[in-house]
Amino acid sequence: MTDNKPESPTPMSPTPVIHVQSENAGFKSGIILNEMNYDVWSQIMEMHIAGCEKFEYIMGKTPQPTETDASYAKWYAEKQKVKGWLLTSMSPEIMKRYLRIRTTREIWNALAKAFYDGSNEAQIFALNQ
């Protein structure tokens, strides 16, 4: 006689593992902005964001469509993605200061104004060589 009960997994059965990753999870800059490392942080972030083909968001080159435009939802999602990349690569103390800024361009400019000291490190390095 055949038992029609479903088989229960044995302790030795491999359990399937399902990984769910957001697109943001794959974005690792490897550096967290603090009070002392803006020059390095900004260069690394610029490279990563450009590599993800989202550089136009920090440069302010993506005009906001009207909310009734079919492209608005995609534009908003992309803007939020880049904003998330910027904010999650900051120390919590710095992040709190910039969290409420509306656009990625405004965040990028505010950070430059707050942290950039005006020195051109590449030029200084070249002169020292």
Steps between C-alpha positions, in 0.01 A plus 500: 500500500634842405500784748378822333647732763751752367856419588647711773856612454759289672763668711753430226291659220646824370278795579456738207639844572346794325700822484314819439717796421401848411691683232629726776653201681752454219628857531792492738727802486735359762527837673285688750505879497624650824630844593848427361468308171274698266761524220546123476132424568375733227736354239406142587127582503524682168671199341243255637200712408635563150572127467133432577405751228329733748753787499247737342304496828779651706577745219137617487460404134178303542209741493206406715201393294156610611329260738244416231772406250540124443875529567459661844495174701820374337672838543397515867619144568837568336541826693423321827746222415788745449397697808511173696849424370622839617333490840590142587866574430510767774561476870171520692586846632555639150204312353261668744602841366424413137210256527226755431664664198274442201730416210828317457650806330415716802657241733813477282541880492432542873763238583755669276427835662530354850804278453707600195799704605585629153822306461570307185672189632597375154676828426672501840615140446635587155687803636651294780628245248 
